[in-house]
Amino acid sequence: MDQSVLITLISAGVIGLFLIGVPIFLVIGYWVLGVSLVIDFTLANIGVTLFEGLNFFGLLSLPLFILTGDLIAAAGIARRLADFAHACLCWMRGGLGLATIASCGLFAAISGSNSATTATIGGIMHPLLVKDGYDSRFAAATAAAGGTVGIIVPPSIIFIVYGFLMNLSISDLFVAGILPGALMIIAMQSVCWWLSKRNNWGSVTPLKWGHIGLTAKRAYLGFFAIFIVIYGIYSGIFSPTEAAAITVGFCLLAGLFLTREISWRGLPDILLRSGQLTGMLAPMIAISIVMQQVFGLLGVSEAVADFVGWFGDSETVVLLVCMGIVMAAGCILESLPVTVIFAPILAPIAIAHGVDPVHFSVIFLVGAAIGFITPPFGLNLFVASGVTGIPYAKLVRFATMYMSGLVVAWLLIAFIPTLSLSLLPKLGG
């Protein structure tokens, strides 16, 4: 039987496995193994590449930032940050909703995870939002949408993966995500304010500077953790891995001895949760390296380049086509498989047409982030549904409203490169 027919059958088979719920790591692994046998690609390479793919110092920051997110949630630091955000925004219509999105940004500035951001902030803020008169579906969708900045605001777990795959400076990627992340927050807050005003959701209370000062004082541990990560990396004092290790140590000590909301008895459960998430992400990164090698032998990159070129050769057209591919992939895949499958294919095409590689990384990952609230997959919607008990389907209506605001922000980020690149010279390029 012809190779192309066999590869088509294997691809159809693994798509079927994906549709019935087989983990994506196994789906990709089966495809890589099957195609390797068809094209007579040595199987010994798979074992070697799986090991060497993870044998990289920079990837040590991945489990450390995951652990940081679990520690700040368990230590009560996230709740204190949410209290501060509400104190600052309570004077506006929809202030508690705006505070929910701002809290997601603050949490993301320490944790780097979208699902952790949605679960933690959603668990804290959803009951308060419902009590304050917000539609429960809107409240859950707000937490889901706010969680999208979890992979854009530095530190970002997916930026670490992207930098590893594309051989880019992780520090540069982190800094490039600062202004785009802020723009995403503003875009979502604009949607939240408009909907809250239109539906008269939420109470409005006078701004009290004393209360802001009090909540800021209680949230100082969160601010210091953010300072460690952002300033340490931005100034070049720490590498991302060093910053992650220092932040883990700080959050652990803060939870044990300052807030005292982490107990020695509960610590193993926190470590286990972080280890489980790392155990899902690390194999995906490793198998993606093998998949890229197989793609290279099959000429997939050249085929995609020809497809993109069919629409035109201008930088604007190429960017829009690449963004369309990322958006379509994000509808059915989580950000990690979208990144490991499509980044090595699309990034060289965009770079060849004059797009800065760091700028394209932000464009690509903002698109992947929007996929977190894009049906039918929308991982954050599933997380918010699990945390709040509201059926997934009932969140989609409000999620699409947030998605429209994020798409506007995405277009601005794509076609105003200074949003991503203006802070980079301060790192020395």
N, C-alpha and C positions, 0 to 999 in steps of 0.2 A: 504493500500500500504506500502511496506517495507520502513524503514527510509532511507536506502542508496539510493533507487530509488528517493525518494522525494528530498533528498539533491542534488543529481545529476541534477534533473530537475531545482531546484532553482539556482544551480550554472550555468547551461546552460542559464537560463533566464537572470541572472544578467550580464553574459558575453555579451549577446545580447544587453542589455541596454548600456553597456560600448562601444560596437562597433558603436552604433548609436549616441554616444556623450553625454550620461547622465553623470553628474559630478561624479567623482570617490568616493566622500564622500557618495553620495546617493547610488551608486552601492554597496559599502561595507555595508552601513546601511541596505539596503534591504536584502542583503545576511544574515547579522547577525540576523535581525528580523525573516526572514523566517526559518532559521535553528534553532533558539531558540524555535520557535513554534513547529517544528518537533521533537526536542529532549526533549521537555517539560522543557526547561530551563526558570526559572522565569523571566518574562519581567520587574518586578520591579527592577531587577539588572541592566538593561540597563540604566535607568534614574539615579540611584545612581552612577554607574561607569562613566557615561558621565561627571557628575559633579566632582567626586573625581579625575578623570583622569587629569583634568586641575588644580586642587587645589594644586599646587606645586610651591613653591617660585622660583625655578630655571627657570621655563618657562617664568618668567617675562622678561628675557633677549631676548626672541624671538621677541616680537613686538618692543622692543627698538632697536635691531640691524636692523630690517626692516626699521624703521624710520630713523636710521642713514644713510642707503644707499640712501634714498630719499633726505635727507638733503644735503649730500655731492654732489649729482648730481645737486640739485637746487642752491647750494651756489657757484658753479663754481670750487669747489676744485678738482673734478675729471678731469676737463679740464686742470688745472694747473699741475696735476700729469702726464697727458699724454704729455704735453709740455716738462717736465723734462725728461721723458723716451726717447722721440725722440731726445733730445739734446745729450743724452748719447750714442745713438746707430746709429746716422745718418751717421757715417763714414763707416758702413758696408752695403754690398749689401742686400737689403730688410730691411734696418734700420727702416723704418716707420712701416712695418709689425711686426718686432721684438718689436718695441715700443708699438704697439697695444696690444700684448700679455703681455708685461711687465706692461702696464697700467692696464690691467685686474687684474694682481696680486696685484698691489698697491691698486686698488679700492676694491678688495676682502678683503684686510687686514683691511678694515674699515666697509664694508657693510655686508659680509657674505651671499650674495645671488647670485646665478648663473644668473638668469634672469635679475636682476637689473644690474649686471656687463655687460652682453651682450648688453642690451638695451642702457645703458649709454655710454659705450666705443664705441659700434658700431655706435651710433648716432654721436659721436664726430669724430671718426677716419675714418669711411667709405668714406665720401666725400674727405677727404685729401688723402686717399690711391688711390682712383680713379683718382684724379687730378695728382698724382705723377706717374701715368702710370701702376698701378696694375690692373689686371683683376677684374672687379667689383664683380664677383662671388667669386673669391678667397678672396677679401677684406671682404665680408660679412661672408664667412666661417671662416676667421681668428678671427673675433669678436665672432662668435658662439663658436669656439674651446677655445678661451681664457677665455670665461665665465665659462668653466668647473671648473676652480680653485676656483670659487666663493663659493663652499661648502667644499673646502679642506683647503685653506689658512685661518687661524683663524683671526677673529671670524667667525664661521660657524653656520648658522641656523640649518642645518641638523645634525651637531654634537651635538647641544643642544637637539634635538629630540632623537637622538641615545642614548646619555647619560642618558636621562630621562627614555627611554624604558628599557635600560639594566642596570640601576643603577650603572653607571660609573661616575667618576669625570669629569665634563665638562671641567675644567681647564686642566686636563691631556690630554683629547682628543684634545683640542685646541693646546697644545704644540706638541702633536704627529703629527699634521698635517703640521707643519712648513716645515720640510725638504722634505716630500713627495710633498707638494705643489710647492716648489722650483724646484724639479725634474720634475714635470709635465710641468712647465713653460719652463725649458730648453729643454725638449723633443719637445714641440710644436715650440719653436724658431728654433730648428735644422731643423724641417720640413719646416718651413717658409723660412729660409735662403737657403736651398737647392732648393726649388721651385723658389724662387726669382732669384737666381743665374742662374738656368737653363733657365728661361724665360726672364732674363734681366729686371726684374721688379724693379721699384723704382730708384730714384736718389741717388747718393753717394756724400756727402759733407764733407769737412774736419772737424775734431773734434776741437771744439773751447771751451777751458776751461772757458773762460769768459761767453760764452752763457750758459754753464752748470751751472755755479754759479748763473747767473741771473735767470734761470728757477727754480733752487733749492730754491732760495730766494722767488720767487713767490709761490712756492708749499709748503712753510713751514707749512701752516695750515694742509695740508694733512699728512705731516710727523709727526706733533705733534699728530694728531688724531690716527695714527698708533702706535705711542709711548705709548699713553694712554692705548690702548687696549692690545698690546703685553707685554709691560713691566709691566703694572699693574697686569695682570693675571699671567705672568711668574714669577714675584717676590713674588706673594702672597699678594700684597697690596690690590688688589680688587678681589672680586668674579666676575665671568662673568656677573652677573646681575648688580653689581655695576659699572663695567667697561662700560657696555652698557649705563647705565643711565648717567654717566659722559660724555661719548662720544656724546650722544644725546645733552646734554646741551652745550657742547663745539661747536659742529657743528651748532647748532641753533644760538648761539651768533655770531659765525664767519660769518654766512650767513647774519645775520641781520645788524651787525655793522662793520665788517671788509671788506668782499668782497661786501657787500650791494647788493647781487644778490637775496636775499630772502626778499620779502616785507611782511608786516603784512597782507595785503589783500590776498596774495597768500598762506599764511601759512595754512589756512583750507584745501586747495586742496591737499597740501603735506600730511597733517595728514589723509585726506580721503583715498588717495592712499595706505598709509601704513596700515590703518585700513582694507581696502578691502583685502589686501594680508594676513594679520593676520586672518581675518575672514574666509579665505579659509583653512589656515593651522591648526588652533586650533581645528575645528571640526574633522579633519582627525586624529589628535593625540588622541582625546577623544574616537572616535569610534574604533580606533585600539586596545585600551585596552580591550574593550568588545570582539572584534574579537579574541584576544589572548586567552581569557577565553573559547570561543567556540572552538577554535582550540585544547585547552587542553582537553576538554571533548571528542572531536572527535578522539584524538590520532594522530593529524597531525604531530606533532614534531617527534613522534616515527616512523611514516611512512617515513618521509623524512630522518631520521637518518638511517633507513634500506636501503633506496635507495642509499644514499651516501656510506654506508658501502659495498654495492654490488660491487663497483668499487675497493675496497681495503681498507686497514686499516692504511696505512702509512700517516703521516702528510702531505707530499707533494701531494699525491693523493687526500686526503680530501680537501686540500686547492684549488686544481685545479677544483674539482667538484663544490665546493661552488662558486668559481669565475665564472664558467660556468653558474650556476643558476642565479647569479646576472646579468651577461651579458645578458642572455636571457630575464630576467625580465625587464632590462633596455631598451630593444628594444621596449617594448609596454607600459611601465609604467614610470611615473615621479619618481624622487628619493624619495619623501615622501612616497607614497604607497609601493615602493620597500622596504624601510626601515621598515615601520610599519608591513608589512606582513612577510618579510623574515628574518629580523635581529633576532627576538626572536626565530626563528626556527634554523637558520644556526649557530648563534654565540655559543650556547651551544655545538653543534656538534664539531665545530672547537676547542673550549676550551678543550673539553674532549680528544682531540687528541694532546694536548700540545701547542696549539697556544695561545699566550698571548692575553687577551681580548681587551686591548687597541690597540695592533697591528692588530688584526682582524677587529676592528672598522675602522681603516684606509684602510685596504684592501677592506672591504665591500663598504665603501663610495667612494673610488676612482673608483671602478667598477660602482657604481651608477652614479658618475659624468660623466664617459665616455658615459653612456646612454643618456646624454643630446645632443650628436651629432650622435647618432646611429639610423639609419632609422629602422622602419617606424615612430617611435614617435619623438625622437630628439627635445625636447622642445626648446633648444637654437637655433636650425635651424629655427623653427617657429618664435621665437622672432627676430632673425636676418632678416628673410624674411619680417616681419612686419615693422621693422625699416628702411630697405633699399629699400623695394619694389621689391626685386628680388624673383622670384618664388622659393618655397621650393625645388623643384626637381633639380634646377640648382645649389644648394649649396652642394648636396650630394657628388658629385665627389671629391671636395676638402676636405670636411669634413671627408671622409673615409681616406684620406692621413694623416690628423691630428690624426685620431683615431688610425692608425697604430703606430704612435709615442707614443701615450698615453698608448697603450697596452704594449709596451716595458717597459715604465716607471712603469706600474702597476705590471708587473712580477718582476721587480727589487725591488719594494716596498714590494711585497708579500714574496720574498725569501731572502731579506736582512733586518731582523727585526730592526737592529740598526738605519735604516733610520727613523723609527717611534718612537723608544724607547730611543735613545741615549740622548735626552735632558731631559727626565723625572726625572732622579736623582736630577737634580738641583731644582726640586720642592719638594724635600724630598720624592721621590717615588710616 
